[in-house]
Amino acid sequence: MHTPTGHVRPSRRPPAMSQDGRVSAATARLPELVPPPTDLPPRVAELRARVRAFLAEERAAGSWTPRPDVWLSGWDERFSAELGRRGWLGMTIPAEYGGHGASPLDRYAVTEELLAAGAPVAAHWIADRQIAPTLMRFGTEAQRRRYLPGIAAGAVYFAIGMSEPDAGSDLAAVRTRANRVSDGWELTGTKVWTSGAHHAHAFFALARSAPRDEGNRHAGLSQFIVELDSPGVQIRPIPLLTGAHHFNEVVFDRVFVPDELVLGEIGAGWRQVTSELAFERSGPERFLSTFPLLTAMLGELIGASGVAREVGALVTRLWALRRMSLAIAGALESGTAPELAAALVKDLGTRYENEVIEVARLLVAIPPDPGAPHGFARLLADAVLHAPGFTLRGGTTRCCAGSSPGDWGCDEG
């Protein structure tokens, strides 16, 4: 076993830590973009303690091993069902739909504990994070009663059907067509980067329900709830470099969607999607995906000298990102959907996650080892292999920070 000082690399400030012009510009605009600061209420402390105790018991029992990026890769239906049994899923769903009527701030405390622990949350993540609140905002009474109780129980899984081939990060360029037929719609087209579609029961699909209008590219888009066992749906894997299967291509060949599964209003898809992105982009998963690696790195650096600058920079930026994300959670609790602020958290947070990896590689002289069962070497290997997707999913950083809302992408997750 190496001593801590035996595997510490010579300290130098990594290039990724330098401030570029665009980040500085975004930071300068923070006061007008980010909602007022929010603090977690005192009652959350007891809830947090219960979640931590449960996670400690699970780890002691060997039920799972902490990993980075668990909200994408850590699919464990038993674990999700146990969270549902304890009341830690569907927390903001009203009790009449099987939820618990809790505050988004209560949910925030639970989700950051799960992410910080590297727990396997992928099975329920998308359904709990954005499908449930979107159904509460735009869904019909029948749709809520059909899906929300299962989401709160950790038994119904959803994916997101937005990104498409050849559309890049321009979500307004989707080509999937929704053609009106008797009693419903027929969908034809392809979605890509659809996380978890091979396990999910359904997803929200964005499709063009009217001819494209070059004068208003956002017009004529609608959302549909597509149950993924429907005739005409094909799900094809898109493996990662590791061979792991999280992403998928989903092909529609005249898939029938009944009128009762239209989400919201026909033609209002763009407004609904951009509202949904506030839930997708602002949560703690945008900067805690690499937190297990960060804590492992700190463990390896105990007693090391000359690393305070790099470590301090990471920790202070983590705290700033958390404050921004909490402010958006407070705004969501008040009923607003701050899409621009959420895009900023996603942009800065996913850049930060890559910098955690870079600093870990620079400061700790332990190489990544995907064959290691646990520890720093395995965490670093997992993080390195997942890193290319950090700044793509949820919309590329160029588009999230970018030129115009019409260009915001929505790569899945």
C-alpha positions, 0 to 999 in steps of 0.5 A: 500500500502506498503512503499518501506522500508516495503517490502524490504528483508534483503540484502544478496548476492544470490548464483546465483550471484557468478562467476563459473569457466565456466563463468569466462573462457568464460569471459576471452576469450571475446576479441577473441570471441566478434566482435569489440564494436559498438555504435548506430548511433546518428540518432537512437535517434529520432527513439527511441523517436518515438517508446517510444511515440507510446508505451506510447500511447498504454499503456495509452489506455490500449491496453496491459499490460507489461509482461516478456518474451513477445517475446514468450508469447505476441501474438497480431496480431493487435499490430504486424500489427500496427508496420508494418504500422509504418515501424518498422517491416522488417526494414532490408528487402530491399524496393523491397520486402516490407521492408525499407532497414534500418540498423540492428542497427536501428532495434536493437533500435526498438526491445530493446524499445519493449522488455523493455516496455514488449510489445506483439511482439510474433506474428511477432518476429521469422519472423522478427528476423531470417526468413527474413534475412535467406530468404535474404541470402539463399532464392530464388527470388520467396521465397523472393517475396512470404513471405517478404512483409507479414513479413514486414507488420506484417501479415505473421508469422513463427515458427522454425522447428529444435528440435526433440524428443529424440535428446536432444540438439544435432541438428545433431541427427534429424530424420525427413526424406526428401524423394525425390519424383516427383517435390519435397520432402516428409517429415516424422517426428516430431518437438517439442518446436515449438513456435507459430506453432498453429498460424504460416503460415509456418516454416523452417524445418531441415530434413535429405535428405540423409542417416546419415554418422557417419563420418560426422554427419552434412552431408545430412541435408537440410532445407525446407519451410513447410506451416503449413496448408499442408496436413499431418501436425498435430500441437499438443499443449505442455502447460506450467505449467500455462496452457498457450499454446505457444509450440507445437509438429508438426508431418509430415506424408508424407508432400509434399514440392515442389522443389520451397520451398527448402531453399538454397541448398540440403545438406547444411542445417547444414551450413545454420542453424548455420548461422541462429543461429547468428540472433536467439541467439544474440539479446536483447531478450536474456537479456531483457525478464525480464527487466519489472521485473527489473524496477518494482523491482527498483521501489519497492526498492526506498529509501531502504538501503543495496541493492546497491551491488545486484542492481549494479551487475545486472545493470552493467551486463545488460550493458555489455551484451548489449555491446556484443549484439550490437557488434554482431549487428554491425558484422551482418550489415557488412555481417558476422555471428558470431555464437560463439559470438552469443552463448556466448550472449545467454549463459550469457544472459539467466543465467542473466535473471534467476538471475534477478528473484532470486534477485527480490525474495530476495530483495522484500518481495512481493510474486509472484501472478499470479492472480494480474492484474499488478505490481511487484507481477504479473511480478514476477509470470510470470517470475518465471513460464517462467524461466525454459525455459530461458536457454533451448530455442535457445539451452541449456546453456551447448551446447551454451557454450559447447564442440563442435559446433556439439553439439549445440542444437536449442530448439525453440526460 
